[in-house]
Amino acid sequence: MSIPLGDLPLFVLGSAALAWVSRKPLRQPGSHGFWRFFAWEAILALSVLNRDPVGPQFFSETLLQFSLVPAGLGLLALVRQGRTSPERPDAALLPFERTTQLVTQGIYRHIRHPMYAALLGLTWGMCLRAPSSVGIGLATLASYLLLCTARAEERECIAYFGQPYRDYMKRSWRFVPWIY
């Protein structure tokens, strides 16, 4: 199973948009934005591949709907509590990522990466829309790339926030509270 030729323009346009958003992080291999671009690409391929649902819709739609919750709560907490500043030195950060205050309240009290958790839910929800070996491979690849993204972001946060972030890592989970 591959992306149908009729859907190729959709994939190419989506890839161009992702490349534009990720143009600065792509110049910094190993940064969380670098890894995130490739995770987004795998998710885009999976989304284009599985646009037409044929699989177990209850599980698929549940994951897709659930993925909105941590994404929204995470973004809201960053904007409200993170004290974003254009003066933060890392030019590869997206505007909402330029936090100068460590956010540990709300959803961040329990998980460090709610937006990546949301992308994991989106990934596996899209995979279940039309399960296939290619889809499972893309979902597995995207999951691995999101883990690489989270690890890189944790290194960046340790470099910026120091010991307070290390302490925060000890009392929070990476993606799913009380599990991982």
SEDREN-541610 format. One record per residue: x, y, z of N, C-alpha, C, CB in turn. Coordinates in pm, 1 decimal, decimal comma, always signed. Glycine has a CB too. Example, Ala and Ser with C-alpha at 12.3 -4.5 7.8 and 13.67 -1.06 7.14 Angstrom:
PT	n.x	n.y	n.z	ca.x	ca.y	ca.z	c.x	c.y	c.z	cb.x	cb.y	cb.z
PT	+1319,0	-569,0	+780,0	+1230,0	-450,0	+780,0	+1320,0	-330,0	+780,0	+1130,8	-447,3	+904,6
PT	+1285,0	-225,0	+708,0	+1367,0	-106,0	+714,0	+1290,0	+3,0	+787,0	+1408,4	-59,8	+572,5
END
This chain:
PT	n.x	n.y	n.z	ca.x	ca.y	ca.z	c.x	c.y	c.z	cb.x	cb.y	cb.z
PT	+84,7	-117,2	+0,0	+0,0	+0,0	+0,0	+89,1	+123,3	+0,0	-96,2	-0,1	+121,7
PT	+60,3	+217,3	-87,4	+136,7	+341,5	-94,0	+39,6	+457,2	-112,6	+241,6	+337,6	-209,5
PT	+92,6	+576,8	-109,4	+9,3	+695,0	-127,8	-37,9	+696,9	-272,8	+87,1	+826,4	-91,5
PT	-170,1	+700,0	-295,8	-221,0	+704,1	-433,6	-170,3	+829,2	-505,5	-376,0	+700,9	-434,7
PT	-147,4	+816,8	-636,5	-94,0	+929,0	-714,2	-181,6	+1053,1	-703,9	-79,2	+889,1	-859,8
PT	-312,9	+1035,4	-693,0	-402,2	+1150,0	-679,3	-380,9	+1225,7	-549,8	-544,8	+1105,1	-687,9
PT	-329,3	+1158,2	-448,2	-303,4	+1221,5	-318,7	-161,4	+1277,0	-307,2	-328,0	+1122,0	-207,2
PT	-79,4	+1251,0	-406,5	+59,7	+1297,7	-402,9	+69,0	+1450,4	-392,8	+134,1	+1249,7	-527,3
PT	-12,2	+1527,6	-468,1	-4,4	+1674,3	-450,8	-36,3	+1718,4	-308,0	-100,5	+1743,4	-547,4
PT	-130,7	+1651,8	-242,9	-163,8	+1683,7	-104,1	-42,7	+1661,0	-13,4	-283,2	+1598,7	-56,3
PT	+25,8	+1548,7	-34,4	+144,9	+1518,8	+44,7	+256,6	+1619,8	+16,6	+193,9	+1376,2	+15,3
PT	+276,6	+1654,3	-110,0	+383,0	+1748,5	-147,6	+354,4	+1887,0	-90,2	+396,9	+1756,5	-301,7
PT	+229,8	+1933,0	-100,0	+194,4	+2064,0	-43,5	+208,9	+2064,0	+108,6	+50,3	+2102,2	-82,6
PT	+164,4	+1956,9	+172,3	+180,4	+1946,1	+317,1	+326,6	+1944,9	+356,9	+112,0	+1820,9	+368,8
PT	+407,6	+1872,6	+281,9	+551,5	+1866,9	+310,3	+617,1	+2003,3	+293,3	+619,8	+1764,8	+219,0
PT	+575,3	+2076,1	+191,0	+631,2	+2210,0	+169,1	+596,0	+2301,6	+286,1	+578,9	+2270,1	+36,1
PT	+472,5	+2293,1	+333,7	+431,8	+2375,7	+448,3	+511,2	+2338,1	+573,5	+280,3	+2360,2	+475,0
PT	+528,1	+2208,3	+596,9	+605,1	+2164,3	+713,8	+751,5	+2206,8	+702,8	+595,8	+2011,8	+729,5
PT	+806,8	+2199,2	+582,2	+945,9	+2241,6	+561,3	+960,1	+2391,7	+587,7	+992,4	+2207,7	+417,2
PT	+861,0	+2470,4	+547,1	+866,0	+2614,6	+571,0	+864,1	+2644,9	+720,6	+748,4	+2684,7	+501,1
PT	+771,4	+2580,9	+792,9	+761,8	+2602,3	+937,3	+890,0	+2555,2	+1006,7	+638,7	+2528,0	+995,2
PT	+951,7	+2450,9	+954,2	+1069,2	+2389,0	+1017,8	+1201,2	+2435,0	+958,0	+1060,0	+2239,2	+1007,1
PT	+1200,7	+2539,4	+877,5	+1323,1	+2577,9	+806,5	+1439,4	+2609,1	+900,2	+1295,9	+2697,9	+719,3
PT	+1415,7	+2673,5	+1012,0	+1525,7	+2704,3	+1105,3	+1571,0	+2579,8	+1182,0	+1482,2	+2813,7	+1204,7
PT	+1477,9	+2500,4	+1238,5	+1523,4	+2379,4	+1307,3	+1595,8	+2280,0	+1216,2	+1406,1	+2311,2	+1370,9
PT	+1559,1	+2276,0	+1087,8	+1625,7	+2182,5	+996,8	+1773,3	+2217,8	+978,0	+1554,8	+2181,2	+861,3
PT	+1809,8	+2339,5	+1011,5	+1951,2	+2380,1	+1004,8	+2026,9	+2341,8	+1131,1	+1962,2	+2531,0	+982,2
PT	+1953,3	+2285,6	+1228,7	+2014,5	+2244,7	+1355,1	+1987,0	+2096,5	+1380,5	+1961,0	+2331,0	+1472,7
PT	+2055,6	+2007,8	+1308,2	+2033,3	+1864,3	+1329,4	+2050,5	+1827,4	+1476,4	+2129,8	+1781,6	+1242,8
PT	+1959,4	+1744,8	+1524,1	+1962,4	+1703,3	+1663,8	+1872,3	+1786,3	+1752,2	+2101,9	+1709,7	+1715,7
PT	+1828,8	+1903,8	+1704,7	+1736,3	+1985,0	+1784,2	+1599,4	+1917,9	+1784,2	+1726,6	+2130,9	+1728,4
PT	+1515,8	+1954,7	+1880,7	+1384,6	+1891,6	+1885,6	+1302,0	+1926,3	+1761,5	+1310,0	+1934,2	+2012,5
PT	+1320,6	+2046,2	+1706,9	+1248,0	+2085,2	+1586,5	+1290,9	+2006,2	+1464,6	+1266,7	+2231,8	+1560,3
PT	+1416,8	+1966,9	+1460,7	+1467,4	+1882,3	+1351,9	+1396,0	+1747,6	+1353,8	+1621,1	+1862,4	+1364,1
PT	+1395,9	+1683,8	+1470,9	+1328,0	+1554,1	+1484,0	+1177,1	+1567,5	+1461,5	+1355,0	+1493,5	+1622,9
PT	+1120,2	+1676,5	+1513,0	+976,2	+1698,1	+1500,6	+934,0	+1707,1	+1354,1	+935,0	+1825,6	+1575,1
PT	+1015,9	+1769,8	+1269,4	+983,4	+1778,9	+1127,2	+963,9	+1639,6	+1068,0	+1094,1	+1854,3	+1051,2
PT	+1053,6	+1548,4	+1098,0	+1043,5	+1414,1	+1040,7	+925,6	+1336,5	+1100,2	+1173,9	+1336,9	+1063,6
PT	+894,6	+1361,7	+1228,7	+774,4	+1301,6	+1287,9	+650,8	+1354,3	+1216,5	+766,2	+1331,8	+1440,3
PT	+645,8	+1485,8	+1193,5	+532,9	+1545,9	+1121,2	+520,4	+1486,4	+980,9	+549,6	+1699,3	+1112,5
PT	+631,6	+1464,4	+914,2	+629,0	+1406,3	+780,1	+568,6	+1265,3	+781,8	+770,8	+1402,3	+721,3
PT	+609,2	+1184,0	+879,5	+553,8	+1048,7	+890,6	+404,5	+1055,1	+920,9	+627,4	+968,3	+1000,4
PT	+363,2	+1148,3	+1007,4	+221,0	+1164,0	+1039,7	+144,3	+1213,1	+917,3	+202,1	+1262,2	+1157,9
PT	+201,9	+1304,7	+841,2	+138,2	+1352,5	+718,8	+119,9	+1238,3	+620,0	+220,8	+1465,0	+655,1
PT	+223,6	+1158,1	+599,7	+213,0	+1043,9	+507,6	+103,7	+948,4	+554,0	+348,2	+969,2	+497,1
PT	+99,5	+921,4	+682,0	-2,9	+832,5	+737,6	-142,3	+892,3	+720,0	+24,5	+805,3	+886,6
PT	-155,1	+1022,6	+741,2	-284,2	+1089,8	+727,4	-333,4	+1087,9	+582,7	-274,1	+1233,7	+777,1
PT	-243,3	+1111,4	+488,7	-282,0	+1107,7	+347,3	-315,2	+963,8	+307,4	-168,5	+1164,9	+256,8
PT	-235,1	+870,2	+353,4	-257,6	+728,9	+322,3	-392,5	+680,2	+374,5	-145,6	+643,7	+380,9
PT	-431,1	+724,3	+493,3	-552,2	+674,1	+559,5	-663,2	+778,7	+567,6	-518,3	+626,1	+698,9
PT	-674,5	+861,4	+463,9	-779,9	+963,4	+464,0	-919,3	+901,2	+467,1	-766,2	+1053,2	+341,2
PT	-937,3	+791,4	+399,1	-1067,7	+726,0	+391,6	-1074,3	+613,1	+492,5	-1094,8	+672,9	+249,4
PT	-1154,2	+629,8	+600,0	-1158,2	+528,4	+706,3	-1222,6	+397,8	+661,4	-1233,2	+582,3	+826,0
PT	-1159,5	+287,7	+701,6	-1216,4	+154,8	+678,2	-1199,6	+65,7	+800,0	-1151,3	+89,4	+556,6
PT	-1123,7	+110,8	+897,4	-1088,9	+26,7	+1012,2	-1184,8	+41,6	+1128,6	-950,4	+58,7	+1058,3
PT	-1138,1	+0,9	+1247,6	-1220,1	+5,2	+1369,2	-1243,4	+149,4	+1415,8	-1153,0	-76,1	+1481,4
PT	-1350,2	+208,9	+1370,2	-1373,9	+351,1	+1389,6	-1385,8	+395,2	+1534,7	-1496,1	+389,3	+1318,3
PT	-1440,1	+312,3	+1622,0	-1454,4	+353,2	+1760,7	-1318,3	+386,9	+1820,8	-1523,0	+243,3	+1842,2
PT	-1221,8	+297,0	+1805,8	-1088,8	+320,2	+1862,6	-1018,0	+434,4	+1790,6	-1003,9	+192,4	+1854,8
PT	-1031,0	+437,6	+1659,7	-967,6	+541,7	+1581,1	-1020,1	+679,2	+1620,3	-989,8	+517,0	+1432,6
PT	-1150,0	+695,2	+1620,1	-1209,1	+825,6	+1651,6	-1185,7	+865,2	+1796,8	-1358,4	+823,9	+1622,5
PT	-1183,9	+768,2	+1887,8	-1155,1	+797,9	+2028,1	-1015,0	+856,1	+2042,1	-1169,4	+671,2	+2114,8
PT	-917,3	+793,0	+1978,4	-779,9	+844,8	+1983,9	-769,4	+981,4	+1917,7	-683,2	+747,1	+1916,6
PT	-835,3	+997,0	+1803,6	-829,2	+1125,5	+1734,1	-891,0	+1237,3	+1818,7	-901,0	+1116,0	+1598,6
PT	-1005,4	+1210,1	+1879,6	-1068,9	+1311,1	+1964,7	-986,5	+1336,6	+2091,0	-1211,3	+1267,0	+2002,6
PT	-935,3	+1229,8	+2151,1	-853,8	+1244,1	+2272,0	-729,0	+1327,8	+2245,6	-813,9	+1106,5	+2325,6
PT	-674,5	+1316,7	+2126,0	-550,1	+1388,6	+2096,6	-568,5	+1539,6	+2102,8	-498,0	+1349,1	+1959,5
PT	-691,0	+1587,4	+2089,2	-715,6	+1731,2	+2097,6	-697,2	+1784,7	+2239,8	-856,1	+1762,7	+2048,5
PT	-725,9	+1701,7	+2338,7	-724,1	+1747,1	+2478,1	-583,7	+1786,8	+2524,8	-779,1	+1637,9	+2568,9
PT	-485,7	+1696,2	+2519,6	-352,7	+1738,5	+2567,2	-291,0	+1849,0	+2481,9	-258,8	+1619,6	+2569,9
PT	-321,1	+1850,2	+2351,9	-267,1	+1956,6	+2266,4	-320,2	+2092,4	+2309,8	-302,2	+1930,8	+2118,7
PT	-450,2	+2100,6	+2329,5	-510,3	+2227,6	+2370,0	-466,1	+2271,4	+2507,8	-660,0	+2217,3	+2366,4
PT	-467,7	+2178,4	+2603,4	-426,9	+2212,8	+2740,1	-279,4	+2251,3	+2746,2	-453,9	+2095,4	+2834,8
PT	-196,1	+2181,4	+2670,4	-53,1	+2212,4	+2669,3	-24,7	+2348,9	+2610,4	+22,6	+2107,3	+2591,8
PT	-85,5	+2378,7	+2496,9	-64,6	+2508,6	+2433,6	-116,1	+2620,9	+2522,1	-133,4	+2513,5	+2297,1
PT	-232,5	+2602,0	+2581,0	-290,3	+2702,6	+2669,8	-197,8	+2729,8	+2789,2	-428,9	+2657,0	+2719,0
PT	-144,3	+2624,4	+2849,6	-54,4	+2641,8	+2964,0	+74,1	+2713,5	+2923,4	-20,8	+2506,1	+3026,5
PT	+130,4	+2679,2	+2808,3	+252,5	+2747,2	+2763,6	+228,3	+2895,3	+2741,8	+305,1	+2683,9	+2635,0
PT	+117,1	+2927,2	+2678,3	+86,9	+3067,3	+2649,4	+58,9	+3145,4	+2778,0	-33,4	+3077,3	+2554,4
PT	-16,8	+3085,0	+2869,8	-54,0	+3155,3	+2992,9	+57,6	+3163,5	+3095,2	-171,5	+3088,5	+3055,0
PT	+138,3	+3058,7	+3107,4	+234,5	+3051,3	+3216,6	+380,6	+3058,5	+3173,1	+212,9	+2925,8	+3291,9
PT	+409,0	+3036,5	+3045,4	+547,5	+3022,6	+3000,9	+625,6	+3150,0	+2981,6	+549,4	+2950,5	+2877,0
PT	+558,3	+3263,9	+2985,9	+625,2	+3392,5	+2963,8	+713,0	+3388,2	+2839,0	+709,9	+3430,6	+3086,2
PT	+649,2	+3372,1	+2724,9	+725,1	+3366,0	+2600,6	+792,0	+3499,7	+2573,1	+634,1	+3326,4	+2483,4
PT	+909,2	+3491,3	+2513,2	+985,4	+3611,8	+2483,8	+1065,8	+3591,1	+2356,0	+1078,4	+3648,6	+2601,8
PT	+1059,6	+3687,5	+2263,5	+1139,6	+3676,3	+2141,6	+1289,5	+3686,4	+2169,3	+1098,7	+3783,9	+2043,0
PT	+1325,4	+3728,4	+2291,1	+1466,4	+3740,1	+2326,0	+1529,3	+3606,6	+2365,3	+1482,7	+3838,4	+2438,5
PT	+1446,4	+3501,9	+2381,0	+1505,3	+3371,3	+2413,4	+1600,4	+3333,2	+2300,6	+1394,3	+3261,0	+2433,5
PT	+1722,1	+3292,6	+2332,2	+1829,3	+3282,8	+2233,5	+1814,0	+3179,6	+2121,9	+1951,5	+3254,5	+2303,1
PT	+1732,2	+3079,6	+2132,5	+1726,0	+2974,4	+2031,4	+1632,2	+3013,6	+1917,7	+1680,3	+2842,3	+2094,5
PT	+1689,8	+3052,1	+1805,1	+1611,5	+3097,5	+1689,6	+1529,2	+2984,7	+1627,8	+1703,7	+3157,1	+1584,1
PT	+1561,8	+2859,3	+1656,8	+1490,0	+2747,0	+1598,2	+1357,1	+2719,6	+1668,7	+1576,5	+2623,1	+1602,2
PT	+1332,1	+2785,6	+1781,7	+1207,3	+2764,5	+1854,1	+1092,5	+2836,2	+1784,0	+1220,1	+2813,3	+1999,4
PT	+976,4	+2772,1	+1781,8	+855,8	+2837,8	+1733,2	+814,8	+2942,8	+1835,9	+740,3	+2734,7	+1708,3
PT	+739,7	+3045,2	+1797,1	+707,1	+3153,3	+1891,4	+648,6	+3105,7	+2025,0	+609,8	+3247,2	+1826,8
PT	+555,8	+3011,3	+2024,6	+495,5	+2967,2	+2150,7	+590,4	+2882,1	+2234,4	+368,8	+2889,0	+2122,9
PT	+701,7	+2838,0	+2175,7	+800,2	+2757,5	+2248,7	+905,0	+2843,3	+2319,9	+869,4	+2661,6	+2153,3
PT	+907,4	+2968,5	+2293,9	+1009,4	+3057,4	+2350,7	+975,1	+3095,4	+2494,5	+1024,0	+3184,1	+2264,9
PT	+950,6	+2995,8	+2575,5	+914,7	+3022,0	+2714,7	+1039,5	+3055,7	+2795,6	+841,8	+2900,5	+2776,1
PT	+1021,4	+3146,8	+2889,7	+1131,5	+3183,7	+2978,8	+1101,1	+3139,8	+3121,9	+1157,0	+3335,9	+2973,8
PT	+981,5	+3088,9	+3143,6	+938,4	+3037,8	+3274,0	+907,0	+2889,1	+3257,2	+812,9	+3117,1	+3329,1
PT	+962,8	+2805,8	+3341,5	+934,8	+2662,8	+3337,8	+788,9	+2639,8	+3376,6	+1030,6	+2584,5	+3432,6
PT	+713,8	+2574,0	+3289,6	+572,1	+2548,2	+3313,9	+558,9	+2408,7	+3374,9	+488,1	+2560,5	+3181,4
PT	+506,2	+2403,5	+3497,1	+490,0	+2275,8	+3568,0	+350,1	+2260,4	+3625,4	+592,8	+2263,8	+3679,8
PT	+258,1	+2347,2	+3585,7	+121,1	+2342,4	+3636,3	+26,3	+2295,2	+3527,9	+77,7	+2479,7	+3688,7
PT	-98,7	+2268,6	+3566,6	-196,8	+2220,4	+3469,9	-156,8	+2083,0	+3420,5	-210,6	+2318,0	+3352,0
PT	-171,5	+2060,9	+3291,9	-137,6	+1930,2	+3234,7	+11,2	+1900,4	+3250,8	-176,6	+1924,8	+3086,0
PT	+93,7	+2005,7	+3256,5	+238,6	+1985,9	+3272,8	+275,1	+1934,6	+3412,4	+312,5	+2116,8	+3245,7
PT	+182,9	+1938,1	+3503,2	+208,1	+1880,3	+3635,1	+226,5	+1728,3	+3621,6	+91,1	+1913,5	+3733,4
PT	+158,0	+1671,0	+3524,0	+158,3	+1525,3	+3507,7	+246,3	+1476,8	+3393,5	+18,6	+1476,9	+3485,6
PT	+247,5	+1549,1	+3281,2	+329,1	+1505,7	+3167,3	+409,8	+1623,0	+3111,5	+239,9	+1444,8	+3056,7
PT	+531,5	+1591,0	+3068,8	+621,9	+1694,1	+3017,7	+592,6	+1732,8	+2873,3	+764,4	+1647,0	+3028,9
PT	+531,7	+1644,2	+2797,8	+514,8	+1668,2	+2654,2	+370,9	+1642,7	+2609,3	+610,7	+1579,6	+2574,3
PT	+276,6	+1725,4	+2654,6	+137,6	+1699,4	+2617,2	+111,3	+1711,8	+2466,6	+47,2	+1794,1	+2691,5
PT	+183,0	+1800,1	+2399,0	+159,2	+1814,1	+2255,4	+215,5	+1695,0	+2177,4	+221,4	+1944,4	+2204,0
PT	+323,0	+1637,2	+2224,6	+374,0	+1516,3	+2159,6	+285,0	+1397,3	+2193,3	+520,1	+1488,1	+2202,5
PT	+230,2	+1395,3	+2314,3	+132,1	+1291,6	+2349,2	+12,2	+1301,5	+2255,6	+86,6	+1305,1	+2497,7
PT	-29,4	+1425,6	+2225,7	-139,9	+1447,1	+2132,7	-104,1	+1394,4	+1993,5	-176,1	+1596,9	+2125,6
PT	+18,9	+1419,2	+1950,4	+60,8	+1369,7	+1819,7	+66,9	+1217,0	+1816,4	+196,6	+1428,0	+1782,6
PT	+103,4	+1156,2	+1929,4	+99,9	+1009,4	+1936,0	-43,5	+958,4	+1922,1	+161,6	+959,4	+2068,8
PT	-137,2	+1023,4	+1990,2	-278,2	+984,9	+1976,4	-327,3	+1002,6	+1834,1	-365,0	+1066,4	+2071,2
PT	-290,5	+1115,0	+1772,2	-326,2	+1140,4	+1633,1	-266,8	+1033,3	+1541,6	-278,1	+1279,8	+1590,1
PT	-141,0	+1002,3	+1563,4	-71,5	+902,9	+1481,2	-142,6	+768,2	+1484,9	+73,1	+886,8	+1528,1
PT	-166,4	+718,4	+1604,0	-226,4	+584,8	+1614,9	-374,8	+586,3	+1579,6	-207,6	+529,8	+1756,3
PT	-441,0	+699,2	+1601,8	-579,6	+712,5	+1556,2	-587,5	+706,2	+1404,6	-640,7	+843,8	+1606,6
PT	-496,5	+775,2	+1336,7	-492,8	+770,1	+1190,0	-454,5	+630,9	+1141,0	-393,8	+874,2	+1135,1
PT	-365,8	+565,8	+1212,2	-325,6	+429,2	+1173,2	-445,3	+335,2	+1178,6	-212,3	+376,5	+1265,3
PT	-526,8	+348,8	+1282,3	-642,1	+260,0	+1298,7	-755,6	+290,1	+1202,6	-693,1	+268,6	+1439,0
PT	-751,8	+403,5	+1134,7	-856,8	+434,7	+1037,6	-856,8	+334,3	+923,2	-839,0	+576,8	+983,0
PT	-740,7	+289,5	+883,4	-728,5	+192,2	+773,7	-600,2	+113,1	+797,1	-727,0	+263,5	+631,5
PT	-603,6	+20,7	+893,1	-480,7	-51,2	+930,8	-417,8	-125,2	+812,0	-510,9	-150,9	+1043,1
PT	-286,1	-116,6	+805,5	-208,4	-186,5	+703,5	-66,1	-197,1	+755,3	-213,9	-112,4	+564,4
PT	+13,6	-279,2	+691,6	+152,7	-291,3	+735,1	+228,4	-160,8	+711,2	+222,1	-407,1	+661,7
PT	+198,4	-92,1	+602,1	+262,9	+36,9	+575,7	+220,5	+138,5	+681,4	+227,3	+88,5	+433,5
PT	+91,5	+140,9	+713,1	+40,9	+233,4	+814,4	+101,8	+207,1	+950,5	-109,5	+223,9	+823,5
PT	+111,2	+82,2	+988,6	+172,0	+46,4	+1117,7	+320,1	+85,6	+1117,5	+155,9	-106,6	+1146,3
PT	+386,3	+65,4	+1005,1	+526,4	+106,7	+994,3	+542,5	+257,5	+1009,4	+584,2	+62,0	+860,9
PT	+455,1	+334,3	+942,8	+461,0	+480,5	+954,2	+429,7	+525,8	+1096,2	+363,3	+546,1	+855,5
PT	+330,3	+462,9	+1159,2	+294,5	+500,0	+1297,0	+408,1	+467,1	+1393,4	+165,5	+427,5	+1340,8
PT	+472,3	+354,5	+1373,1	+586,2	+317,0	+1456,6	+702,2	+414,9	+1436,3	+631,3	+172,9	+1424,7
PT	+728,6	+449,2	+1310,2	+834,0	+546,4	+1279,4	+802,5	+681,6	+1342,1	+851,2	+561,3	+1127,2
PT	+679,5	+728,7	+1327,3	+640,7	+857,3	+1385,8	+655,7	+853,9	+1537,8	+495,4	+892,6	+1347,3
PT	+617,6	+742,5	+1599,7	+630,1	+729,8	+1746,2	+776,1	+737,8	+1788,5	+568,3	+596,7	+1795,1
PT	+862,6	+668,8	+1716,9	+1005,8	+674,0	+1746,1	+1059,2	+817,0	+1729,4	+1083,1	+576,5	+1653,9
PT	+1017,6	+883,1	+1621,7	+1064,4	+1019,7	+1597,0	+1011,5	+1116,4	+1702,9	+1021,2	+1066,4	+1457,2
PT	+890,0	+1094,8	+1751,6	+837,4	+1178,4	+1859,4	+914,3	+1154,9	+1989,4	+687,8	+1150,3	+1880,5
PT	+956,7	+1031,8	+2013,5	+1040,9	+1003,9	+2130,0	+1175,3	+1076,6	+2115,6	+1063,2	+850,6	+2146,4
PT	+1233,5	+1072,8	+1995,7	+1358,4	+1146,4	+1971,2	+1336,6	+1296,7	+1990,7	+1411,4	+1118,1	+1828,1
PT	+1222,7	+1346,2	+1946,1	+1188,6	+1487,6	+1962,5	+1183,2	+1523,8	+2110,7	+1053,5	+1519,5	+1894,5
PT	+1111,9	+1441,5	+2188,5	+1098,0	+1468,0	+2332,0	+1233,2	+1464,3	+2402,3	+1003,0	+1366,4	+2396,0
PT	+1315,6	+1367,1	+2369,7	+1447,6	+1358,3	+2432,6	+1533,8	+1480,0	+2399,3	+1518,8	+1230,4	+2388,4
PT	+1529,6	+1523,0	+2273,1	+1606,9	+1641,2	+2233,6	+1554,5	+1765,1	+2306,5	+1600,2	+1662,1	+2079,9
PT	+1422,3	+1777,3	+2316,6	+1365,7	+1892,2	+2387,0	+1403,7	+1890,0	+2534,9	+1213,0	+1894,3	+2371,7
PT	+1408,7	+1772,9	+2594,3	+1449,9	+1763,0	+2734,4	+1593,9	+1808,6	+2752,4	+1433,8	+1619,5	+2785,0
PT	+1681,3	+1772,3	+2659,4	+1820,2	+1820,6	+2666,4	+1825,0	+1973,5	+2655,9	+1905,8	+1756,7	+2553,6
PT	+1743,7	+2028,2	+2565,2	+1739,4	+2173,1	+2548,0	+1685,6	+2242,0	+2674,1	+1652,7	+2209,6	+2426,4
PT	+1584,4	+2182,7	+2735,4	+1526,6	+2241,3	+2857,3	+1624,4	+2233,4	+2974,5	+1395,3	+2169,9	+2893,9
PT	+1699,5	+2124,9	+2983,0	+1802,2	+2115,3	+3087,1	+1907,5	+2223,9	+3065,1	+1868,2	+1974,2	+3087,4
PT	+1945,8	+2244,9	+2939,1	+2046,1	+2348,0	+2908,9	+1993,7	+2487,0	+2944,0	+2085,8	+2342,7	+2759,9
PT	+1864,7	+2511,8	+2925,1	+1809,3	+2645,7	+2949,9	+1764,9	+2665,0	+3095,2	+1691,3	+2670,8	+2857,0
PT	+1691,7	+2567,8	+3150,4	+1634,9	+2582,9	+3284,5	+1720,9	+2520,7	+3394,8	+1497,7	+2521,4	+3288,1
PT	+1812,0	+2430,4	+3357,5	+1903,3	+2370,9	+3454,4	+1838,6	+2273,9	+3552,2	+1969,3	+2478,1	+3530,5
PT	+1883,1	+2279,4	+3677,8	+1838,2	+2186,1	+3781,5	+1686,7	+2186,0	+3802,5	+1905,8	+2219,3	+3911,5
PT	+1619,2	+2299,9	+3796,2	+1473,2	+2294,9	+3812,0	+1406,0	+2201,2	+3710,7	+1415,1	+2435,0	+3798,1
PT	+1458,8	+2195,4	+3588,2	+1400,2	+2103,9	+3490,0	+1433,1	+1959,3	+3524,2	+1450,1	+2137,3	+3348,8
PT	+1554,8	+1934,6	+3570,4	+1590,8	+1798,2	+3612,4	+1498,5	+1751,3	+3725,1	+1739,3	+1792,2	+3658,6
PT	+1472,0	+1839,1	+3820,9	+1381,2	+1805,8	+3931,0	+1240,6	+1779,2	+3878,4	+1378,4	+1919,3	+4035,2
PT	+1196,1	+1860,7	+3784,8	+1064,1	+1844,2	+3723,4	+1054,3	+1708,7	+3652,3	+1035,9	+1959,2	+3623,8
PT	+1161,2	+1667,6	+3586,3	+1162,0	+1538,1	+3516,9	+1140,2	+1422,8	+3614,9	+1294,7	+1518,5	+3441,5
PT	+1190,1	+1437,0	+3736,8	+1176,7	+1330,3	+3836,7	+1033,9	+1315,0	+3886,6	+1268,3	+1357,2	+3954,0
PT	+953,6	+1421,0	+3878,0	+818,2	+1413,8	+3932,5	+708,3	+1416,3	+3825,1	+797,0	+1527,9	+4028,1
PT	+747,0	+1404,4	+3698,4	+647,7	+1403,8	+3591,0	+677,2	+1288,2	+3494,2	+647,4	+1540,4	+3515,4
PT	+577,8	+1256,6	+3414,0	+590,5	+1151,3	+3313,5	+613,5	+1214,8	+3177,5	+464,7	+1060,6	+3311,1
PT	+672,5	+1139,3	+3086,0	+704,6	+1194,2	+2954,6	+578,8	+1217,0	+2869,9	+800,5	+1100,9	+2881,2
PT	+495,3	+1113,9	+2852,8	+379,4	+1124,3	+2764,1	+246,0	+1088,7	+2829,3	+400,2	+1036,4	+2646,4
PT	+245,2	+982,9	+2910,5	+119,5	+932,2	+2966,7	+136,6	+922,0	+3118,6	+80,5	+792,0	+2904,0
PT	+51,6	+994,4	+3195,7	+66,2	+990,8	+3341,8	+62,1	+848,8	+3397,5	-42,9	+1073,7	+3406,8
PT	+151,8	+821,9	+3491,1	+163,6	+695,8	+3563,3	+200,5	+576,4	+3475,4	+35,4	+667,3	+3633,0
PT	+227,7	+599,7	+3347,3	+265,3	+488,9	+3258,1	+403,6	+513,3	+3198,0	+160,3	+471,6	+3145,3
PT	+418,6	+626,0	+3124,7	+547,1	+656,2	+3060,5	+560,5	+805,9	+3038,3	+560,9	+580,8	+2926,4
END
